[in-house]
Amino acid sequence: MKVLACKDVGANCDFQARGRTVDEVLKKASEHARRDHDIKRVTKDYLYAWRTKIHEE
């Protein structure tokens, strides 16, 4: 299982996106960012930075 935690990217938040693939994790993280962090547009820069922080659980 692949995991990306908000704390891994500097946010003060306990959310963790989990998925079988990197794309699945990024989709969940993007939805969370829009819904809970008021990020209106998830840019390529966000996705690149987040991708580098995804790790195996």
N, CA, C and O atoms as a Tinker XYZ file with bonds, in Angstrom:
   228  protein
     1  N      0.849000   -1.170000    0.000000    73     2
     2  CA     0.000000    0.000000    0.000000    64     1     3
     3  C      0.898000    1.238000    0.000000    63     2     4     5
     4  O      1.877000    1.306000    0.743000    81     3
     5  N      0.560000    2.193000   -0.824000    73     3     6
     6  CA     1.299000    3.456000   -0.915000    64     5     7
     7  C      0.585000    4.499000   -0.055000    63     6     8     9
     8  O     -0.641000    4.496000    0.049000    81     7
     9  N      1.371000    5.393000    0.562000    73     7    10
    10  CA     0.825000    6.365000    1.508000    64     9    11
    11  C      1.460000    7.733000    1.295000    63    10    12    13
    12  O      2.652000    7.856000    1.014000    81    11
    13  N      0.622000    8.755000    1.439000    73    11    14
    14  CA     1.091000   10.139000    1.477000    64    13    15
    15  C      0.356000   10.820000    2.621000    63    14    16    17
    16  O     -0.873000   10.889000    2.623000    81    15
    17  N      1.104000   11.318000    3.590000    73    15    18
    18  CA     0.514000   12.018000    4.729000    64    17    19
    19  C      0.657000   13.518000    4.527000    63    18    20    21
    20  O      1.664000   13.993000    4.002000    81    19
    21  N     -0.351000   14.250000    4.946000    73    19    22
    22  CA    -0.282000   15.716000    4.871000    64    21    23
    23  C      0.975000   16.228000    5.583000    63    22    24    25
    24  O      1.637000   17.151000    5.108000    81    23
    25  N      1.288000   15.621000    6.718000    73    23    26
    26  CA     2.474000   16.054000    7.475000    64    25    27
    27  C      3.753000   15.889000    6.658000    63    26    28    29
    28  O      4.718000   16.626000    6.860000    81    27
    29  N      3.763000   14.925000    5.738000    73    27    30
    30  CA     4.943000   14.707000    4.892000    64    29    31
    31  C      5.211000   15.884000    3.963000    63    30    32    33
    32  O      6.338000   16.077000    3.506000    81    31
    33  N      4.173000   16.671000    3.685000    73    31    34
    34  CA     4.334000   17.817000    2.788000    64    33    35
    35  C      4.208000   19.145000    3.541000    63    34    36    37
    36  O      4.005000   20.198000    2.936000    81    35
    37  N      4.333000   19.077000    4.880000    73    35    38
    38  CA     4.402000   20.293000    5.670000    64    37    39
    39  C      3.094000   20.822000    6.218000    63    38    40    41
    40  O      3.078000   21.897000    6.818000    81    39
    41  N      1.999000   20.105000    6.034000    73    39    42
    42  CA     0.707000   20.576000    6.550000    64    41    43
    43  C      0.502000   20.059000    7.972000    63    42    44    45
    44  O      0.927000   18.955000    8.312000    81    43
    45  N     -0.142000   20.859000    8.781000    73    43    46
    46  CA    -0.475000   20.458000   10.153000    64    45    47
    47  C     -1.821000   19.747000   10.117000    63    46    48    49
    48  O     -2.848000   20.315000   10.486000    81    47
    49  N     -1.799000   18.482000    9.661000    73    47    50
    50  CA    -3.015000   17.737000    9.411000    64    49    51
    51  C     -2.687000   16.246000    9.528000    63    50    52    53
    52  O     -1.609000   15.819000    9.116000    81    51
    53  N     -3.599000   15.461000   10.080000    73    51    54
    54  CA    -3.365000   14.034000   10.280000    64    53    55
    55  C     -3.831000   13.154000    9.119000    63    54    56    57
    56  O     -3.708000   11.931000    9.189000    81    55
    57  N     -4.363000   13.754000    8.057000    73    55    58
    58  CA    -4.871000   12.981000    6.925000    64    57    59
    59  C     -3.754000   12.195000    6.248000    63    58    60    61
    60  O     -2.627000   12.672000    6.117000    81    59
    61  N     -4.091000   10.984000    5.823000    73    59    62
    62  CA    -3.188000   10.163000    5.025000    64    61    63
    63  C     -3.957000    9.597000    3.844000    63    62    64    65
    64  O     -5.000000    8.967000    4.015000    81    63
    65  N     -3.439000    9.825000    2.653000    73    63    66
    66  CA    -4.020000    9.246000    1.444000    64    65    67
    67  C     -3.339000    7.903000    1.222000    63    66    68    69
    68  O     -2.111000    7.811000    1.230000    81    67
    69  N     -4.143000    6.862000    1.024000    73    67    70
    70  CA    -3.612000    5.521000    0.805000    64    69    71
    71  C     -4.178000    4.966000   -0.496000    63    70    72    73
    72  O     -5.312000    5.257000   -0.876000    81    71
    73  N     -3.363000    4.162000   -1.166000    73    71    74
    74  CA    -3.842000    3.539000   -2.394000    64    73    75
    75  C     -2.862000    2.504000   -2.900000    63    74    76    77
    76  O     -1.732000    2.405000   -2.422000    81    75
    77  N     -3.312000    1.740000   -3.870000    73    75    78
    78  CA    -2.457000    0.710000   -4.468000    64    77    79
    79  C     -1.480000    1.306000   -5.463000    63    78    80    81
    80  O     -0.400000    0.759000   -5.688000    81    79
    81  N     -1.866000    2.444000   -6.066000    73    79    82
    82  CA    -1.007000    3.074000   -7.070000    64    81    83
    83  C     -0.728000    4.523000   -6.674000    63    82    84    85
    84  O     -1.439000    5.112000   -5.860000    81    83
    85  N      0.305000    5.070000   -7.261000    73    83    86
    86  CA     0.642000    6.471000   -7.038000    64    85    87
    87  C     -0.507000    7.360000   -7.499000    63    86    88    89
    88  O     -0.859000    8.322000   -6.817000    81    87
    89  N     -1.088000    7.047000   -8.639000    73    87    90
    90  CA    -2.197000    7.860000   -9.162000    64    89    91
    91  C     -3.393000    7.855000   -8.219000    63    90    92    93
    92  O     -4.044000    8.884000   -8.037000    81    91
    93  N     -3.687000    6.708000   -7.620000    73    91    94
    94  CA    -4.797000    6.614000   -6.674000    64    93    95
    95  C     -4.528000    7.494000   -5.445000    63    94    96    97
    96  O     -5.425000    8.188000   -4.966000    81    95
    97  N     -3.312000    7.461000   -4.948000    73    95    98
    98  CA    -2.941000    8.279000   -3.793000    64    97    99
    99  C     -3.041000    9.759000   -4.146000    63    98   100   101
   100  O     -3.577000   10.545000   -3.365000    81    99
   101  N     -2.538000   10.142000   -5.299000    73    99   102
   102  CA    -2.583000   11.545000   -5.710000    64   101   103
   103  C     -4.017000   12.032000   -5.894000    63   102   104   105
   104  O     -4.326000   13.178000   -5.570000    81   103
   105  N     -4.884000   11.181000   -6.406000    73   103   106
   106  CA    -6.291000   11.554000   -6.569000    64   105   107
   107  C     -6.930000   11.820000   -5.212000    63   106   108   109
   108  O     -7.624000   12.822000   -5.037000    81   107
   109  N     -6.701000   10.931000   -4.254000    73   107   110
   110  CA    -7.260000   11.106000   -2.912000    64   109   111
   111  C     -6.672000   12.343000   -2.233000    63   110   112   113
   112  O     -7.390000   13.084000   -1.562000    81   111
   113  N     -5.381000   12.565000   -2.404000    73   111   114
   114  CA    -4.736000   13.733000   -1.808000    64   113   115
   115  C     -5.278000   15.025000   -2.423000    63   114   116   117
   116  O     -5.490000   16.010000   -1.715000    81   115
   117  N     -5.500000   15.021000   -3.723000    73   115   118
   118  CA    -6.042000   16.200000   -4.403000    64   117   119
   119  C     -7.446000   16.519000   -3.917000    63   118   120   121
   120  O     -7.771000   17.679000   -3.667000    81   119
   121  N     -8.277000   15.496000   -3.782000    73   119   122
   122  CA    -9.643000   15.704000   -3.281000    64   121   123
   123  C     -9.613000   16.267000   -1.862000    63   122   124   125
   124  O    -10.369000   17.182000   -1.537000    81   123
   125  N     -8.745000   15.722000   -1.027000    73   123   126
   126  CA    -8.603000   16.207000    0.347000    64   125   127
   127  C     -8.121000   17.654000    0.376000    63   126   128   129
   128  O     -8.644000   18.468000    1.136000    81   127
   129  N     -7.132000   17.974000   -0.444000    73   127   130
   130  CA    -6.583000   19.333000   -0.482000    64   129   131
   131  C     -7.651000   20.351000   -0.864000    63   130   132   133
   132  O     -7.725000   21.430000   -0.276000    81   131
   133  N     -8.465000   20.013000   -1.836000    73   131   134
   134  CA    -9.547000   20.921000   -2.259000    64   133   135
   135  C    -10.596000   21.073000   -1.169000    63   134   136   137
   136  O    -11.023000   22.183000   -0.854000    81   135
   137  N    -11.003000   19.955000   -0.602000    73   135   138
   138  CA   -12.094000   19.940000    0.369000    64   137   139
   139  C    -11.683000   20.530000    1.723000    63   138   140   141
   140  O    -12.420000   21.328000    2.303000    81   139
   141  N    -10.510000   20.136000    2.223000    73   139   142
   142  CA   -10.156000   20.465000    3.599000    64   141   143
   143  C     -9.091000   21.539000    3.767000    63   142   144   145
   144  O     -8.905000   22.062000    4.866000    81   143
   145  N     -8.391000   21.870000    2.690000    73   143   146
   146  CA    -7.340000   22.891000    2.789000    64   145   147
   147  C     -7.602000   24.077000    1.868000    63   146   148   149
   148  O     -6.738000   24.938000    1.703000    81   147
   149  N     -8.785000   24.126000    1.271000    73   147   150
   150  CA    -9.186000   25.239000    0.410000    64   149   151
   151  C     -8.206000   25.516000   -0.726000    63   150   152   153
   152  O     -8.050000   26.661000   -1.149000    81   151
   153  N     -7.556000   24.485000   -1.213000    73   151   154
   154  CA    -6.708000   24.630000   -2.394000    64   153   155
   155  C     -7.640000   24.541000   -3.595000    63   154   156   157
   156  O     -8.207000   23.485000   -3.880000    81   155
   157  N     -7.789000   25.638000   -4.281000    73   155   158
   158  CA    -8.745000   25.705000   -5.390000    64   157   159
   159  C     -8.296000   24.912000   -6.604000    63   158   160   161
   160  O     -9.109000   24.301000   -7.299000    81   159
   161  N     -6.996000   24.929000   -6.851000    73   159   162
   162  CA    -6.458000   24.269000   -8.046000    64   161   163
   163  C     -5.195000   23.504000   -7.668000    63   162   164   165
   164  O     -4.216000   24.090000   -7.204000    81   163
   165  N     -5.226000   22.216000   -7.866000    73   163   166
   166  CA    -4.054000   21.388000   -7.606000    64   165   167
   167  C     -3.183000   21.423000   -8.865000    63   166   168   169
   168  O     -3.529000   20.839000   -9.892000    81   167
   169  N     -2.073000   22.104000   -8.766000    73   167   170
   170  CA    -1.207000   22.318000   -9.920000    64   169   171
   171  C     -0.235000   21.147000  -10.130000    63   170   172   173
   172  O     -0.111000   20.261000   -9.284000    81   171
   173  N      0.435000   21.170000  -11.260000    73   171   174
   174  CA     1.461000   20.169000  -11.544000    64   173   175
   175  C      2.574000   20.234000  -10.510000    63   174   176   177
   176  O      3.158000   19.207000  -10.161000    81   175
   177  N      2.873000   21.432000  -10.016000    73   175   178
   178  CA     3.913000   21.583000   -8.992000    64   177   179
   179  C      3.524000   20.868000   -7.701000    63   178   180   181
   180  O      4.356000   20.205000   -7.081000    81   179
   181  N      2.261000   21.000000   -7.294000    73   179   182
   182  CA     1.781000   20.260000   -6.128000    64   181   183
   183  C      1.952000   18.759000   -6.361000    63   182   184   185
   184  O      2.525000   18.055000   -5.530000    81   183
   185  N      1.456000   18.283000   -7.483000    73   183   186
   186  CA     1.500000   16.851000   -7.770000    64   185   187
   187  C      2.927000   16.326000   -7.800000    63   186   188   189
   188  O      3.197000   15.232000   -7.306000    81   187
   189  N      3.832000   17.091000   -8.372000    73   187   190
   190  CA     5.241000   16.669000   -8.418000    64   189   191
   191  C      5.806000   16.566000   -7.002000    63   190   192   193
   192  O      6.447000   15.575000   -6.653000    81   191
   193  N      5.566000   17.590000   -6.197000    73   191   194
   194  CA     6.080000   17.597000   -4.823000    64   193   195
   195  C      5.481000   16.448000   -4.010000    63   194   196   197
   196  O      6.186000   15.767000   -3.265000    81   195
   197  N      4.187000   16.245000   -4.164000    73   195   198
   198  CA     3.529000   15.167000   -3.418000    64   197   199
   199  C      4.044000   13.805000   -3.854000    63   198   200   201
   200  O      4.270000   12.924000   -3.024000    81   199
   201  N      4.228000   13.637000   -5.150000    73   199   202
   202  CA     4.697000   12.352000   -5.694000    64   201   203
   203  C      6.024000   11.941000   -5.051000    63   202   204   205
   204  O      6.244000   10.759000   -4.787000    81   203
   205  N      6.900000   12.902000   -4.800000    73   203   206
   206  CA     8.204000   12.587000   -4.220000    64   205   207
   207  C      8.102000   12.150000   -2.763000    63   206   208   209
   208  O      9.050000   11.574000   -2.230000    81   207
   209  N      6.980000   12.409000   -2.115000    73   207   210
   210  CA     6.805000   12.065000   -0.695000    64   209   211
   211  C      6.010000   10.784000   -0.469000    63   210   212   213
   212  O      5.874000   10.339000    0.670000    81   211
   213  N      5.488000   10.191000   -1.524000    73   211   214
   214  CA     4.733000    8.946000   -1.380000    64   213   215
   215  C      5.700000    7.812000   -1.050000    63   214   216   217
   216  O      6.768000    7.687000   -1.649000    81   215
   217  N      5.300000    6.997000   -0.089000    73   215   218
   218  CA     6.155000    5.877000    0.319000    64   217   219
   219  C      5.311000    4.612000    0.527000    63   218   220   221
   220  O      4.086000    4.675000    0.637000    81   219
   221  N      5.980000    3.498000    0.576000    73   219   222
   222  CA     5.315000    2.214000    0.833000    64   221   223
   223  C      5.043000    2.096000    2.322000    63   222   224   225
   224  O      5.842000    2.516000    3.159000    81   223
   225  N      3.890000    1.510000    2.626000    73   223   226
   226  CA     3.523000    1.313000    4.025000    64   225   227
   227  C      3.995000   -0.053000    4.481000    63   226   228
   228  O      3.787000   -0.425000    5.636000    81   227
